Amino acid sequence: MAKDALTQDFDAHVLFTFADIPASPPMANRVARVKRWFLIAFVESWLAIWLYRLKVRLRAAGVPALPGVCDLLSRMLFRVQIGNRVEIGTGLMITHGNVVIDGRTKIGRNCQINPWVTIGLSNSKKLGFSIDGPTIGDDVHIGTGAKVLGPITVGDYARIGANAVVVHDVPANATVVGAPARVIGAAAAGSGASPSSDGSDRDERLAAHMCAAIVDYKLHRQSLKSLVDTLLGSFEIAGDPLRALQDDCKDDLIFLDAVAATSGEESQQVAAAVDAIETALLRFA
């Protein structure tokens, strides 16, 4: 594995790492730099990717036992499990750990994988058991809680929404949500930073998807945590207009996320926050 791969993995995490470093005073600058490097080296899941790269090198060199130690450390410290048949390109970003990647899986360059994601094998009645996992292209974003299963292909610059269950091929530049996942629009080619010609239509579909999740929550078809994951994941892959709405609902989203994280019970405040977000989404759509 080239040294360049490790450098790009590290650089991918630096771009996402916390607060800006103040230029002055000098002591504040030094403290902020030390804190950032400490977080990247020992807290962020960049180290899990480094352990995977090291495992690949050790296995290629025929070194016994140590590849298994790398696997064990990755699972214990970051809850990241990457199988021996997995091939990963440079610049991978795994945010906060809790990821399983298994099977004969290929992941391209500069991909971002959020927490609680599973990428790997399918054991469905239709496909049967196979060790072949997905082939994922470059610059793919996989949202929180998503499942990408079976011998499928995910095209370059695709965006997979939170809690999506992907069991069919995903075209390049597409956005998919739901279980099973369905295409709701085409993302912009390139980095995905600017919306495509049908970006507004994609945002409207995302807004409708979030409204449907709110209805399911009110009908007790899904939990508050599942609703919050869907909302946050959908905003993550949205265009600028819908992200502006996210800023307007920021306080309500933070409140619901905190309640869901502590397994809090339903209350008038929770209902009011959900209603406020639903009203904003309906107005947007």
KOLVO-799369 format. One record per residue (C-alpha): x, y, z; residue number from 0; residue in one letter. Coordinates in steps of 0.25 Angstrom, whole numbers, always signed. Layout:
! KOLVO-799369
<bati xx="X" yy="Y" zz="Z" num="NUM" residu="A"/>
...
END
This chain:
! KOLVO-799369
<bati xx="+0" yy="+0" zz="+0" num="0" residu="M"/>
<bati xx="+6" yy="+13" zz="-4" num="1" residu="A"/>
<bati xx="+10" yy="+24" zz="+6" num="2" residu="K"/>
<bati xx="+1" yy="+33" zz="-2" num="3" residu="D"/>
<bati xx="-11" yy="+25" zz="+3" num="4" residu="A"/>
<bati xx="-9" yy="+28" zz="+17" num="5" residu="L"/>
<bati xx="-6" yy="+42" zz="+15" num="6" residu="T"/>
<bati xx="-19" yy="+44" zz="+7" num="7" residu="Q"/>
<bati xx="-27" yy="+37" zz="+18" num="8" residu="D"/>
<bati xx="-21" yy="+46" zz="+29" num="9" residu="F"/>
<bati xx="-24" yy="+58" zz="+20" num="10" residu="D"/>
<bati xx="-38" yy="+54" zz="+19" num="11" residu="A"/>
<bati xx="-40" yy="+55" zz="+34" num="12" residu="H"/>
<bati xx="-33" yy="+68" zz="+36" num="13" residu="V"/>
<bati xx="-43" yy="+75" zz="+27" num="14" residu="L"/>
<bati xx="-54" yy="+70" zz="+36" num="15" residu="F"/>
<bati xx="-47" yy="+73" zz="+49" num="16" residu="T"/>
<bati xx="-54" yy="+82" zz="+59" num="17" residu="F"/>
<bati xx="-52" yy="+97" zz="+62" num="18" residu="A"/>
<bati xx="-43" yy="+106" zz="+54" num="19" residu="D"/>
<bati xx="-29" yy="+109" zz="+59" num="20" residu="I"/>
<bati xx="-28" yy="+123" zz="+64" num="21" residu="P"/>
<bati xx="-16" yy="+131" zz="+58" num="22" residu="A"/>
<bati xx="-13" yy="+138" zz="+72" num="23" residu="S"/>
<bati xx="-10" yy="+139" zz="+83" num="24" residu="P"/>
<bati xx="+2" yy="+129" zz="+81" num="25" residu="P"/>
<bati xx="-2" yy="+121" zz="+93" num="26" residu="M"/>
<bati xx="-16" yy="+119" zz="+88" num="27" residu="A"/>
<bati xx="-11" yy="+115" zz="+74" num="28" residu="N"/>
<bati xx="-1" yy="+104" zz="+80" num="29" residu="R"/>
<bati xx="-12" yy="+99" zz="+89" num="30" residu="V"/>
<bati xx="-22" yy="+98" zz="+78" num="31" residu="A"/>
<bati xx="-12" yy="+91" zz="+69" num="32" residu="R"/>
<bati xx="-8" yy="+81" zz="+79" num="33" residu="V"/>
<bati xx="-23" yy="+78" zz="+82" num="34" residu="K"/>
<bati xx="-26" yy="+76" zz="+68" num="35" residu="R"/>
<bati xx="-15" yy="+66" zz="+65" num="36" residu="W"/>
<bati xx="-18" yy="+59" zz="+78" num="37" residu="F"/>
<bati xx="-33" yy="+57" zz="+74" num="38" residu="L"/>
<bati xx="-29" yy="+53" zz="+60" num="39" residu="I"/>
<bati xx="-18" yy="+43" zz="+65" num="40" residu="A"/>
<bati xx="-25" yy="+36" zz="+76" num="41" residu="F"/>
<bati xx="-40" yy="+40" zz="+76" num="42" residu="V"/>
<bati xx="-44" yy="+41" zz="+62" num="43" residu="E"/>
<bati xx="-46" yy="+28" zz="+54" num="44" residu="S"/>
<bati xx="-35" yy="+31" zz="+44" num="45" residu="W"/>
<bati xx="-27" yy="+22" zz="+53" num="46" residu="L"/>
<bati xx="-36" yy="+10" zz="+49" num="47" residu="A"/>
<bati xx="-33" yy="+13" zz="+34" num="48" residu="I"/>
<bati xx="-19" yy="+13" zz="+37" num="49" residu="W"/>
<bati xx="-20" yy="+0" zz="+45" num="50" residu="L"/>
<bati xx="-27" yy="-6" zz="+32" num="51" residu="Y"/>
<bati xx="-16" yy="-1" zz="+23" num="52" residu="R"/>
<bati xx="-5" yy="-7" zz="+33" num="53" residu="L"/>
<bati xx="-13" yy="-20" zz="+33" num="54" residu="K"/>
<bati xx="-13" yy="-21" zz="+18" num="55" residu="V"/>
<bati xx="+2" yy="-19" zz="+17" num="56" residu="R"/>
<bati xx="+5" yy="-29" zz="+28" num="57" residu="L"/>
<bati xx="-4" yy="-40" zz="+21" num="58" residu="R"/>
<bati xx="+3" yy="-37" zz="+8" num="59" residu="A"/>
<bati xx="+17" yy="-39" zz="+15" num="60" residu="A"/>
<bati xx="+12" yy="-52" zz="+21" num="61" residu="G"/>
<bati xx="+14" yy="-47" zz="+35" num="62" residu="V"/>
<bati xx="+6" yy="-56" zz="+45" num="63" residu="P"/>
<bati xx="-3" yy="-52" zz="+56" num="64" residu="A"/>
<bati xx="-1" yy="-37" zz="+55" num="65" residu="L"/>
<bati xx="-12" yy="-35" zz="+44" num="66" residu="P"/>
<bati xx="-22" yy="-41" zz="+54" num="67" residu="G"/>
<bati xx="-17" yy="-31" zz="+65" num="68" residu="V"/>
<bati xx="-19" yy="-19" zz="+56" num="69" residu="C"/>
<bati xx="-34" yy="-25" zz="+54" num="70" residu="D"/>
<bati xx="-36" yy="-26" zz="+68" num="71" residu="L"/>
<bati xx="-31" yy="-12" zz="+72" num="72" residu="L"/>
<bati xx="-40" yy="-6" zz="+61" num="73" residu="S"/>
<bati xx="-52" yy="-13" zz="+66" num="74" residu="R"/>
<bati xx="-49" yy="-10" zz="+81" num="75" residu="M"/>
<bati xx="-45" yy="+4" zz="+80" num="76" residu="L"/>
<bati xx="-54" yy="+9" zz="+68" num="77" residu="F"/>
<bati xx="-64" yy="-2" zz="+66" num="78" residu="R"/>
<bati xx="-60" yy="-2" zz="+51" num="79" residu="V"/>
<bati xx="-59" yy="-16" zz="+45" num="80" residu="Q"/>
<bati xx="-53" yy="-17" zz="+31" num="81" residu="I"/>
<bati xx="-51" yy="-31" zz="+25" num="82" residu="G"/>
<bati xx="-39" yy="-37" zz="+19" num="83" residu="N"/>
<bati xx="-45" yy="-37" zz="+5" num="84" residu="R"/>
<bati xx="-49" yy="-22" zz="+5" num="85" residu="V"/>
<bati xx="-41" yy="-13" zz="-5" num="86" residu="E"/>
<bati xx="-42" yy="+2" zz="-1" num="87" residu="I"/>
<bati xx="-37" yy="+14" zz="-9" num="88" residu="G"/>
<bati xx="-30" yy="+26" zz="-3" num="89" residu="T"/>
<bati xx="-36" yy="+37" zz="+4" num="90" residu="G"/>
<bati xx="-47" yy="+29" zz="+12" num="91" residu="L"/>
<bati xx="-54" yy="+37" zz="+23" num="92" residu="M"/>
<bati xx="-61" yy="+28" zz="+34" num="93" residu="I"/>
<bati xx="-68" yy="+38" zz="+43" num="94" residu="T"/>
<bati xx="-69" yy="+33" zz="+58" num="95" residu="H"/>
<bati xx="-67" yy="+18" zz="+55" num="96" residu="G"/>
<bati xx="-78" yy="+7" zz="+57" num="97" residu="N"/>
<bati xx="-76" yy="+2" zz="+43" num="98" residu="V"/>
<bati xx="-76" yy="-12" zz="+37" num="99" residu="V"/>
<bati xx="-70" yy="-15" zz="+23" num="100" residu="I"/>
<bati xx="-69" yy="-29" zz="+19" num="101" residu="D"/>
<bati xx="-69" yy="-39" zz="+7" num="102" residu="G"/>
<bati xx="-62" yy="-37" zz="-6" num="103" residu="R"/>
<bati xx="-64" yy="-22" zz="-6" num="104" residu="T"/>
<bati xx="-58" yy="-10" zz="-13" num="105" residu="K"/>
<bati xx="-59" yy="+4" zz="-9" num="106" residu="I"/>
<bati xx="-53" yy="+15" zz="-18" num="107" residu="G"/>
<bati xx="-46" yy="+28" zz="-14" num="108" residu="R"/>
<bati xx="-50" yy="+39" zz="-5" num="109" residu="N"/>
<bati xx="-63" yy="+33" zz="+0" num="110" residu="C"/>
<bati xx="-70" yy="+37" zz="+13" num="111" residu="Q"/>
<bati xx="-76" yy="+27" zz="+22" num="112" residu="I"/>
<bati xx="-85" yy="+31" zz="+34" num="113" residu="N"/>
<bati xx="-87" yy="+23" zz="+47" num="114" residu="P"/>
<bati xx="-95" yy="+10" zz="+48" num="115" residu="W"/>
<bati xx="-93" yy="+7" zz="+33" num="116" residu="V"/>
<bati xx="-92" yy="-8" zz="+28" num="117" residu="T"/>
<bati xx="-86" yy="-11" zz="+15" num="118" residu="I"/>
<bati xx="-85" yy="-25" zz="+11" num="119" residu="G"/>
<bati xx="-92" yy="-38" zz="+8" num="120" residu="L"/>
<bati xx="-106" yy="-42" zz="+5" num="121" residu="S"/>
<bati xx="-113" yy="-54" zz="+9" num="122" residu="N"/>
<bati xx="-127" yy="-52" zz="+2" num="123" residu="S"/>
<bati xx="-135" yy="-63" zz="-3" num="124" residu="K"/>
<bati xx="-134" yy="-57" zz="-17" num="125" residu="K"/>
<bati xx="-119" yy="-56" zz="-18" num="126" residu="L"/>
<bati xx="-115" yy="-67" zz="-8" num="127" residu="G"/>
<bati xx="-102" yy="-66" zz="+0" num="128" residu="F"/>
<bati xx="-90" yy="-60" zz="-7" num="129" residu="S"/>
<bati xx="-76" yy="-55" zz="-2" num="130" residu="I"/>
<bati xx="-77" yy="-44" zz="-13" num="131" residu="D"/>
<bati xx="-81" yy="-30" zz="-7" num="132" residu="G"/>
<bati xx="-83" yy="-17" zz="-13" num="133" residu="P"/>
<bati xx="-74" yy="-9" zz="-23" num="134" residu="T"/>
<bati xx="-75" yy="+6" zz="-19" num="135" residu="I"/>
<bati xx="-69" yy="+17" zz="-28" num="136" residu="G"/>
<bati xx="-62" yy="+29" zz="-24" num="137" residu="D"/>
<bati xx="-67" yy="+41" zz="-16" num="138" residu="D"/>
<bati xx="-79" yy="+33" zz="-10" num="139" residu="V"/>
<bati xx="-86" yy="+38" zz="+2" num="140" residu="H"/>
<bati xx="-93" yy="+28" zz="+11" num="141" residu="I"/>
<bati xx="-102" yy="+33" zz="+21" num="142" residu="G"/>
<bati xx="-104" yy="+29" zz="+36" num="143" residu="T"/>
<bati xx="-110" yy="+15" zz="+38" num="144" residu="G"/>
<bati xx="-110" yy="+11" zz="+23" num="145" residu="A"/>
<bati xx="-108" yy="-3" zz="+18" num="146" residu="K"/>
<bati xx="-102" yy="-6" zz="+5" num="147" residu="V"/>
<bati xx="-103" yy="-21" zz="+2" num="148" residu="L"/>
<bati xx="-100" yy="-31" zz="-8" num="149" residu="G"/>
<bati xx="-92" yy="-31" zz="-21" num="150" residu="P"/>
<bati xx="-97" yy="-18" zz="-26" num="151" residu="I"/>
<bati xx="-91" yy="-6" zz="-32" num="152" residu="T"/>
<bati xx="-91" yy="+8" zz="-26" num="153" residu="V"/>
<bati xx="-87" yy="+19" zz="-37" num="154" residu="G"/>
<bati xx="-78" yy="+31" zz="-35" num="155" residu="D"/>
<bati xx="-83" yy="+43" zz="-27" num="156" residu="Y"/>
<bati xx="-95" yy="+35" zz="-22" num="157" residu="A"/>
<bati xx="-102" yy="+39" zz="-9" num="158" residu="R"/>
<bati xx="-109" yy="+29" zz="+0" num="159" residu="I"/>
<bati xx="-118" yy="+35" zz="+10" num="160" residu="G"/>
<bati xx="-119" yy="+31" zz="+25" num="161" residu="A"/>
<bati xx="-125" yy="+17" zz="+28" num="162" residu="N"/>
<bati xx="-126" yy="+14" zz="+13" num="163" residu="A"/>
<bati xx="-125" yy="-1" zz="+10" num="164" residu="V"/>
<bati xx="-118" yy="-2" zz="-3" num="165" residu="V"/>
<bati xx="-120" yy="-16" zz="-10" num="166" residu="V"/>
<bati xx="-120" yy="-11" zz="-25" num="167" residu="H"/>
<bati xx="-110" yy="-4" zz="-34" num="168" residu="D"/>
<bati xx="-109" yy="+11" zz="-31" num="169" residu="V"/>
<bati xx="-106" yy="+20" zz="-44" num="170" residu="P"/>
<bati xx="-95" yy="+30" zz="-43" num="171" residu="A"/>
<bati xx="-99" yy="+44" zz="-38" num="172" residu="N"/>
<bati xx="-112" yy="+38" zz="-32" num="173" residu="A"/>
<bati xx="-118" yy="+41" zz="-18" num="174" residu="T"/>
<bati xx="-125" yy="+29" zz="-12" num="175" residu="V"/>
<bati xx="-134" yy="+28" zz="+1" num="176" residu="V"/>
<bati xx="-143" yy="+18" zz="+7" num="177" residu="G"/>
<bati xx="-144" yy="+3" zz="+10" num="178" residu="A"/>
<bati xx="-143" yy="-2" zz="+0" num="179" residu="P"/>
<bati xx="-135" yy="+9" zz="-6" num="180" residu="A"/>
<bati xx="-141" yy="+17" zz="-18" num="181" residu="R"/>
<bati xx="-135" yy="+28" zz="-26" num="182" residu="V"/>
<bati xx="-141" yy="+42" zz="-24" num="183" residu="I"/>
<bati xx="-131" yy="+50" zz="-32" num="184" residu="G"/>
<bati xx="-118" yy="+52" zz="-39" num="185" residu="A"/>
<bati xx="-107" yy="+59" zz="-31" num="186" residu="A"/>
<bati xx="-97" yy="+69" zz="-37" num="187" residu="A"/>
<bati xx="-86" yy="+63" zz="-45" num="188" residu="A"/>
<bati xx="-72" yy="+66" zz="-39" num="189" residu="G"/>
<bati xx="-71" yy="+68" zz="-24" num="190" residu="S"/>
<bati xx="-86" yy="+69" zz="-22" num="191" residu="G"/>
<bati xx="-84" yy="+83" zz="-16" num="192" residu="A"/>
<bati xx="-93" yy="+90" zz="-25" num="193" residu="S"/>
<bati xx="-107" yy="+85" zz="-29" num="194" residu="P"/>
<bati xx="-110" yy="+80" zz="-43" num="195" residu="S"/>
<bati xx="-121" yy="+85" zz="-52" num="196" residu="S"/>
<bati xx="-131" yy="+76" zz="-45" num="197" residu="D"/>
<bati xx="-126" yy="+79" zz="-31" num="198" residu="G"/>
<bati xx="-139" yy="+87" zz="-27" num="199" residu="S"/>
<bati xx="-147" yy="+74" zz="-31" num="200" residu="D"/>
<bati xx="-138" yy="+66" zz="-23" num="201" residu="R"/>
<bati xx="-139" yy="+75" zz="-11" num="202" residu="D"/>
<bati xx="-154" yy="+74" zz="-12" num="203" residu="E"/>
<bati xx="-154" yy="+59" zz="-12" num="204" residu="R"/>
<bati xx="-145" yy="+59" zz="+0" num="205" residu="L"/>
<bati xx="-154" yy="+68" zz="+7" num="206" residu="A"/>
<bati xx="-166" yy="+59" zz="+4" num="207" residu="A"/>
<bati xx="-158" yy="+47" zz="+9" num="208" residu="H"/>
<bati xx="-156" yy="+54" zz="+22" num="209" residu="M"/>
<bati xx="-170" yy="+58" zz="+23" num="210" residu="C"/>
<bati xx="-174" yy="+44" zz="+21" num="211" residu="A"/>
<bati xx="-164" yy="+40" zz="+32" num="212" residu="A"/>
<bati xx="-171" yy="+50" zz="+41" num="213" residu="I"/>
<bati xx="-185" yy="+44" zz="+38" num="214" residu="V"/>
<bati xx="-179" yy="+30" zz="+41" num="215" residu="D"/>
<bati xx="-174" yy="+35" zz="+54" num="216" residu="Y"/>
<bati xx="-187" yy="+41" zz="+58" num="217" residu="K"/>
<bati xx="-194" yy="+28" zz="+55" num="218" residu="L"/>
<bati xx="-184" yy="+20" zz="+64" num="219" residu="H"/>
<bati xx="-178" yy="+13" zz="+52" num="220" residu="R"/>
<bati xx="-164" yy="+17" zz="+55" num="221" residu="Q"/>
<bati xx="-157" yy="+22" zz="+67" num="222" residu="S"/>
<bati xx="-152" yy="+36" zz="+70" num="223" residu="L"/>
<bati xx="-138" yy="+32" zz="+68" num="224" residu="K"/>
<bati xx="-141" yy="+26" zz="+54" num="225" residu="S"/>
<bati xx="-148" yy="+39" zz="+51" num="226" residu="L"/>
<bati xx="-136" yy="+48" zz="+55" num="227" residu="V"/>
<bati xx="-127" yy="+39" zz="+47" num="228" residu="D"/>
<bati xx="-135" yy="+41" zz="+35" num="229" residu="T"/>
<bati xx="-136" yy="+56" zz="+36" num="230" residu="L"/>
<bati xx="-122" yy="+58" zz="+39" num="231" residu="L"/>
<bati xx="-117" yy="+48" zz="+28" num="232" residu="G"/>
<bati xx="-127" yy="+55" zz="+18" num="233" residu="S"/>
<bati xx="-122" yy="+69" zz="+21" num="234" residu="F"/>
<bati xx="-107" yy="+64" zz="+19" num="235" residu="E"/>
<bati xx="-110" yy="+60" zz="+5" num="236" residu="I"/>
<bati xx="-119" yy="+72" zz="+1" num="237" residu="A"/>
<bati xx="-115" yy="+84" zz="-7" num="238" residu="G"/>
<bati xx="-113" yy="+98" zz="-2" num="239" residu="D"/>
<bati xx="-128" yy="+102" zz="-2" num="240" residu="P"/>
<bati xx="-132" yy="+91" zz="+7" num="241" residu="L"/>
<bati xx="-120" yy="+92" zz="+16" num="242" residu="R"/>
<bati xx="-124" yy="+107" zz="+18" num="243" residu="A"/>
<bati xx="-137" yy="+101" zz="+24" num="244" residu="L"/>
<bati xx="-129" yy="+92" zz="+33" num="245" residu="Q"/>
<bati xx="-122" yy="+105" zz="+39" num="246" residu="D"/>
<bati xx="-136" yy="+110" zz="+42" num="247" residu="D"/>
<bati xx="-140" yy="+97" zz="+49" num="248" residu="C"/>
<bati xx="-126" yy="+95" zz="+56" num="249" residu="K"/>
<bati xx="-131" yy="+97" zz="+70" num="250" residu="D"/>
<bati xx="-143" yy="+87" zz="+68" num="251" residu="D"/>
<bati xx="-133" yy="+77" zz="+62" num="252" residu="L"/>
<bati xx="-123" yy="+78" zz="+73" num="253" residu="I"/>
<bati xx="-134" yy="+77" zz="+83" num="254" residu="F"/>
<bati xx="-140" yy="+64" zz="+77" num="255" residu="L"/>
<bati xx="-126" yy="+58" zz="+75" num="256" residu="D"/>
<bati xx="-123" yy="+60" zz="+90" num="257" residu="A"/>
<bati xx="-136" yy="+54" zz="+94" num="258" residu="V"/>
<bati xx="-134" yy="+42" zz="+84" num="259" residu="A"/>
<bati xx="-120" yy="+40" zz="+89" num="260" residu="A"/>
<bati xx="-125" yy="+39" zz="+104" num="261" residu="T"/>
<bati xx="-137" yy="+30" zz="+100" num="262" residu="S"/>
<bati xx="-146" yy="+41" zz="+105" num="263" residu="G"/>
<bati xx="-161" yy="+40" zz="+105" num="264" residu="E"/>
<bati xx="-171" yy="+47" zz="+97" num="265" residu="E"/>
<bati xx="-175" yy="+61" zz="+102" num="266" residu="S"/>
<bati xx="-182" yy="+73" zz="+98" num="267" residu="Q"/>
<bati xx="-168" yy="+79" zz="+95" num="268" residu="Q"/>
<bati xx="-165" yy="+68" zz="+86" num="269" residu="V"/>
<bati xx="-178" yy="+68" zz="+78" num="270" residu="A"/>
<bati xx="-176" yy="+83" zz="+77" num="271" residu="A"/>
<bati xx="-162" yy="+82" zz="+71" num="272" residu="A"/>
<bati xx="-167" yy="+71" zz="+61" num="273" residu="V"/>
<bati xx="-179" yy="+80" zz="+57" num="274" residu="D"/>
<bati xx="-170" yy="+92" zz="+54" num="275" residu="A"/>
<bati xx="-161" yy="+84" zz="+45" num="276" residu="I"/>
<bati xx="-172" yy="+78" zz="+38" num="277" residu="E"/>
<bati xx="-178" yy="+91" zz="+36" num="278" residu="T"/>
<bati xx="-165" yy="+97" zz="+30" num="279" residu="A"/>
<bati xx="-164" yy="+84" zz="+21" num="280" residu="L"/>
<bati xx="-178" yy="+86" zz="+16" num="281" residu="L"/>
<bati xx="-176" yy="+100" zz="+13" num="282" residu="R"/>
<bati xx="-163" yy="+97" zz="+5" num="283" residu="F"/>
<bati xx="-170" yy="+86" zz="-3" num="284" residu="A"/>
END
